[in-house]
Amino acid sequence: MYPASFKQLQALMLVARHQSVSRAAEAMHVTQPAVSLHLKLLEEAAGLPLTRRQGRNIQMTAAGELLVGYAERILGLWEEAGDEIAALKGVTSGTLRIGAVMTAEHLLPPMLVRFTTGRPHVRIKLQVGSRPEVIGMLSRDEIDLAIMGTPPREFPTSASRFARHPMAFFVAPGHPLLAKDNVTLADIAAHNLLVRERGSGTRAAIERRYEEEGVALAISSELSSNEAIKQMTAAGLGVAFLSVHACTLEVRNRLLSVLPVPGVVVQGEWHVMHKAARAIPTVAASFHEFMVEHGQQVISDELENLAWPRRDPA
């Protein structure tokens, strides 16, 4: 194959993404014939068709999908090279590609705001998903950093703890358990306990805590979404066990109340990590360092605004 231009690779990627030559042309700010020419030259170089018509859409052939993967890597490396050159000039720039488990999606925004303040050339690409989804993104190099409670076992990572991870029980204001003194884990189990699915950090934490207390864990509802759990709890349908970070807005707006359980402390640890075998871009390394140095303080500030310290399980 003779050398392809970056424009040709970009055209292939955008056609694959949008499944349309016209939409790819709009994204590149060029004409449709220009995109078609780029694809034709790539097909001539490959000696195989790269696209096929599927109704109104354009699909990639096996050869096209193969080249799209390489195009993404090539263009990504070139962008990374530009960021590293900028770093040599003392400018932190580039795209911060970061993935986070669902529980951390409420935790990250204040940290990203503080990190990007004074760094106008940093762009953010944040992807939120379940723990298996985030691990998959990290393994495929779709993200440079991952935020989760426990580092994965599937492959080696370089992980750093940056903050405590307080978890608690929440109920709707006016729930009868709020009027009860010395609420126990057994009391909670009798009031429709709502928890995350197996594999999530909060689910593992509550299972471990009940086991340590020697109390049978009776789960009434299992959901894969923090938002669904919060809405059901706010409607008075049960007791939620969630990360404190995921419920700050609801507590501030008095949609949820913290249910104190005397003697029960539930906490985990947040980690920021990257693949051990892969060198990460300067912008990702800078954010990794920022999280380790300032993550706990940012979280403490957020919880203080919530008036959490009096009940802080951490």
C-alpha positions as CSV (number, residue, x, y, z in Angstrom):
1,M,0.0,0.0,0.0
2,Y,1.3,3.5,-0.9
3,P,1.1,6.2,1.9
4,A,-2.3,7.6,2.6
5,S,-2.9,11.2,3.7
6,F,-4.4,12.2,7.0
7,K,-7.4,13.7,5.1
8,Q,-8.0,10.3,3.5
9,L,-7.9,8.6,6.9
10,Q,-10.1,11.2,8.4
11,A,-12.7,10.8,5.6
12,L,-12.8,7.0,6.2
13,M,-13.3,7.5,9.9
14,L,-16.1,10.0,9.5
15,V,-17.9,8.0,6.8
16,A,-17.7,5.0,9.2
17,R,-19.0,7.1,12.1
18,H,-21.9,8.8,10.2
19,Q,-22.6,6.0,7.7
20,S,-22.9,8.8,5.1
21,V,-20.6,10.6,2.7
22,S,-22.7,13.8,2.9
23,R,-22.5,14.0,6.7
24,A,-18.8,13.2,6.6
25,A,-18.3,16.0,4.1
26,E,-20.2,18.4,6.5
27,A,-18.0,17.3,9.4
28,M,-14.8,17.9,7.3
29,H,-16.1,21.2,5.8
30,V,-15.4,19.9,2.3
31,T,-17.6,18.8,-0.7
32,Q,-19.1,15.3,-1.1
33,P,-17.0,14.6,-4.2
34,A,-13.8,15.4,-2.2
35,V,-14.8,12.7,0.4
36,S,-15.7,10.2,-2.3
37,L,-12.2,10.9,-3.9
38,H,-10.5,10.2,-0.6
39,L,-12.3,6.9,-0.3
40,K,-11.5,5.9,-3.9
41,L,-7.8,6.6,-3.4
42,L,-7.8,4.5,-0.2
43,E,-9.6,1.6,-2.0
44,E,-7.1,1.8,-4.8
45,A,-4.3,1.6,-2.2
46,A,-5.9,-1.3,-0.4
47,G,-6.9,-3.2,-3.5
48,L,-10.3,-4.1,-1.9
49,P,-13.6,-2.3,-1.5
50,L,-13.8,-0.5,1.8
51,T,-17.5,0.5,1.8
52,R,-20.9,-1.0,0.7
53,R,-24.3,0.5,0.3
54,Q,-26.9,-0.6,2.8
55,G,-30.2,1.1,2.0
56,R,-29.6,4.8,2.5
57,N,-26.5,4.2,4.7
58,I,-22.9,3.3,3.9
59,Q,-21.5,0.3,5.8
60,M,-17.8,-0.6,6.1
61,T,-16.6,-3.9,4.6
62,A,-14.3,-6.1,6.6
63,A,-11.3,-4.3,4.9
64,G,-12.9,-1.0,5.7
65,E,-13.4,-1.8,9.4
66,L,-9.8,-3.0,9.6
67,L,-8.5,0.3,8.1
68,V,-10.8,2.4,10.3
69,G,-9.1,0.8,13.4
70,Y,-5.7,1.7,12.1
71,A,-6.8,5.2,11.0
72,E,-8.1,5.9,14.5
73,R,-4.8,4.9,16.0
74,I,-2.7,6.8,13.5
75,L,-4.6,10.0,13.8
76,G,-4.7,9.6,17.6
77,L,-1.0,9.2,17.7
78,W,-0.5,12.3,15.6
79,E,-2.8,14.4,17.8
80,E,-0.9,13.0,20.8
81,A,2.4,14.0,19.2
82,G,1.1,17.6,18.9
83,D,0.1,17.6,22.5
84,E,3.5,16.4,23.6
85,I,5.2,19.1,21.5
86,A,2.9,21.7,23.2
87,A,4.0,20.3,26.6
88,L,7.6,20.9,25.7
89,K,6.6,24.6,25.2
90,G,5.0,24.6,28.7
91,V,1.4,24.3,27.5
92,T,-0.9,21.6,28.9
93,S,-3.1,20.7,26.0
94,G,-4.9,17.8,24.3
95,T,-7.9,15.6,24.9
96,L,-8.3,14.1,28.4
97,R,-9.9,10.8,27.7
98,I,-11.3,9.5,30.9
99,G,-13.8,6.8,31.8
100,A,-15.7,6.5,35.1
101,V,-18.1,4.1,36.7
102,M,-21.6,5.4,37.1
103,T,-21.2,6.2,40.8
104,A,-18.3,8.5,40.0
105,E,-20.2,10.6,37.4
106,H,-21.3,13.1,40.1
107,L,-17.8,13.1,41.7
108,L,-15.8,14.1,38.6
109,P,-17.3,17.4,37.4
110,P,-16.0,19.6,40.2
111,M,-12.5,18.0,39.8
112,L,-12.6,18.5,36.0
113,V,-13.6,22.2,36.5
114,R,-10.7,22.8,38.9
115,F,-8.3,21.0,36.7
116,T,-9.2,22.8,33.5
117,T,-9.3,26.2,35.2
118,G,-6.1,27.9,33.9
119,R,-5.7,25.1,31.2
120,P,-7.8,26.4,28.3
121,H,-6.3,24.1,25.8
122,V,-7.4,20.9,27.5
123,R,-10.5,19.2,26.0
124,I,-12.4,16.6,27.9
125,K,-13.9,13.3,26.7
126,L,-15.7,11.7,29.6
127,Q,-17.4,8.3,29.2
128,V,-19.5,6.9,32.0
129,G,-20.6,3.2,32.2
130,S,-20.8,0.2,34.4
131,R,-17.6,-1.3,35.8
132,P,-17.3,-3.9,33.1
133,E,-17.8,-1.3,30.4
134,V,-15.2,1.0,31.8
135,I,-12.7,-1.9,32.2
136,G,-13.4,-2.8,28.5
137,M,-12.8,0.8,27.4
138,L,-9.5,0.9,29.3
139,S,-8.4,-2.5,27.9
140,R,-9.1,-1.4,24.3
141,D,-7.2,2.0,24.8
142,E,-10.4,3.9,24.2
143,I,-9.6,5.9,27.4
144,D,-6.4,6.8,29.0
145,L,-7.6,7.0,32.6
146,A,-10.3,5.2,34.5
147,I,-12.0,6.1,37.8
148,M,-13.4,3.3,39.9
149,G,-13.3,1.8,43.4
150,T,-11.2,-1.3,42.9
151,P,-8.6,-1.7,40.1
152,P,-9.5,-4.5,37.6
153,R,-7.9,-8.0,37.8
154,E,-8.2,-8.6,34.1
155,F,-4.9,-6.9,33.3
156,P,-2.1,-4.9,35.1
157,T,-2.8,-1.3,35.9
158,S,-1.0,1.5,37.6
159,A,-3.6,2.6,40.2
160,S,-3.4,5.3,42.8
161,R,-5.9,5.9,45.6
162,F,-7.0,9.5,45.7
163,A,-10.0,9.7,48.1
164,R,-12.2,7.9,50.5
165,H,-15.5,6.7,49.1
166,P,-18.3,7.2,51.7
167,M,-21.5,5.3,51.2
168,A,-24.8,5.6,53.1
169,F,-28.5,4.7,53.3
170,F,-31.0,7.2,51.9
171,V,-34.7,7.5,52.3
172,A,-37.4,10.0,51.3
173,P,-38.1,12.8,53.8
174,G,-40.8,11.6,56.2
175,H,-39.9,7.9,55.9
176,P,-40.9,6.1,59.1
177,L,-37.3,4.9,59.8
178,L,-36.2,8.5,60.3
179,A,-38.3,8.7,63.4
180,K,-36.8,5.5,64.8
181,D,-33.9,5.5,67.3
182,N,-31.0,3.2,66.7
183,V,-31.9,1.9,63.2
184,T,-30.3,-1.5,62.5
185,L,-29.3,-3.3,59.3
186,A,-32.2,-5.7,60.0
187,D,-34.6,-2.8,60.1
188,I,-33.5,-1.6,56.7
189,A,-33.8,-5.0,55.1
190,A,-37.5,-5.0,56.2
191,H,-38.2,-1.7,54.3
192,N,-37.5,-2.6,50.7
193,L,-33.7,-2.3,50.2
194,L,-32.8,-0.9,46.8
195,V,-29.3,-1.7,45.6
196,R,-27.1,-1.7,42.5
197,E,-26.5,-4.8,40.4
198,R,-23.9,-7.5,41.2
199,G,-20.4,-6.3,40.1
200,S,-20.8,-2.7,41.2
201,G,-18.7,-1.3,44.0
202,T,-21.6,-0.2,46.2
203,R,-23.2,-3.7,45.9
204,A,-20.0,-5.4,47.0
205,A,-19.7,-3.0,49.9
206,I,-23.2,-3.5,51.3
207,E,-22.9,-7.3,50.9
208,R,-19.6,-7.2,52.8
209,R,-21.0,-5.0,55.6
210,Y,-24.1,-7.2,56.2
211,E,-21.8,-10.3,56.3
212,E,-19.5,-8.6,58.8
213,E,-22.5,-7.8,61.1
214,G,-23.8,-11.3,60.8
215,V,-27.2,-10.0,59.4
216,A,-29.0,-11.7,56.6
217,L,-29.2,-9.4,53.5
218,A,-32.6,-9.2,52.0
219,I,-32.5,-7.3,48.7
220,S,-35.9,-6.2,47.5
221,S,-34.9,-4.5,44.2
222,E,-31.8,-4.6,42.1
223,L,-31.2,-1.9,39.5
224,S,-28.4,-1.0,37.2
225,S,-28.9,2.7,37.5
226,N,-28.2,5.1,40.3
227,E,-30.8,7.5,38.9
228,A,-33.5,4.8,39.0
229,I,-32.7,3.9,42.5
230,K,-32.8,7.6,43.6
231,Q,-36.2,8.2,41.9
232,M,-37.8,5.1,43.4
233,T,-36.4,6.1,46.9
234,A,-37.6,9.7,46.6
235,A,-41.0,8.4,45.7
236,G,-41.1,6.5,49.0
237,L,-40.7,3.0,47.5
238,G,-37.8,1.9,49.7
239,V,-34.4,2.5,51.3
240,A,-31.4,3.1,48.9
241,F,-27.8,2.3,49.5
242,L,-25.7,4.5,47.3
243,S,-22.5,6.6,47.2
244,V,-22.8,9.9,49.0
245,H,-21.4,11.6,46.0
246,A,-24.2,10.3,43.8
247,C,-26.9,11.9,46.1
248,T,-25.6,15.4,46.9
249,L,-28.0,17.2,44.6
250,E,-31.0,15.3,45.9
251,V,-30.0,15.9,49.6
252,R,-29.5,19.6,48.9
253,N,-33.0,19.8,47.4
254,R,-34.5,17.7,50.2
255,L,-35.6,15.0,47.9
256,L,-33.6,12.4,49.9
257,S,-32.5,12.3,53.5
258,V,-29.5,10.4,55.0
259,L,-30.6,7.6,57.2
260,P,-28.1,7.3,60.1
261,V,-27.3,3.8,61.2
262,P,-25.4,3.9,64.5
263,G,-22.2,1.9,64.6
264,V,-22.3,1.1,60.9
265,V,-19.5,2.6,58.8
266,V,-19.4,1.8,55.1
267,Q,-16.7,3.2,52.9
268,G,-14.5,2.3,50.0
269,E,-11.7,4.0,48.2
270,W,-11.6,5.8,44.8
271,H,-8.7,5.0,42.5
272,V,-7.5,6.6,39.3
273,M,-5.6,4.2,37.0
274,H,-4.2,3.6,33.6
275,K,-2.8,0.5,31.8
276,A,0.6,-0.4,33.3
277,A,2.0,-1.4,29.9
278,R,1.0,1.9,28.1
279,A,2.6,5.3,28.3
280,I,-0.2,7.9,28.8
281,P,-0.3,11.4,27.2
282,T,1.0,14.3,29.2
283,V,-2.5,15.7,29.8
284,A,-3.6,12.4,31.3
285,A,-0.5,12.2,33.5
286,S,-1.2,15.7,34.7
287,F,-4.8,14.9,35.6
288,H,-3.6,11.7,37.4
289,E,-1.2,13.7,39.5
290,F,-3.9,16.4,40.2
291,M,-6.3,13.7,41.4
292,V,-3.8,12.2,43.8
293,E,-2.8,15.6,45.2
294,H,-6.2,17.3,45.4
295,G,-8.9,14.7,44.9
296,Q,-9.6,14.2,48.6
297,Q,-9.8,18.0,49.3
298,V,-12.2,18.5,46.4
299,I,-14.4,15.8,47.7
300,S,-14.2,17.1,51.3
301,D,-15.2,20.6,50.0
302,E,-18.3,19.1,48.2
303,L,-19.4,17.1,51.3
304,E,-18.9,20.2,53.5
305,N,-21.2,22.2,51.3
306,L,-23.7,19.3,51.9
307,A,-23.3,19.7,55.7
308,W,-22.2,16.1,55.6
309,P,-19.4,16.0,58.3
310,R,-21.8,15.4,61.2
311,R,-22.8,12.1,59.6
312,D,-19.8,11.3,57.6
313,P,-19.4,7.5,57.5
314,A,-15.8,7.9,56.4
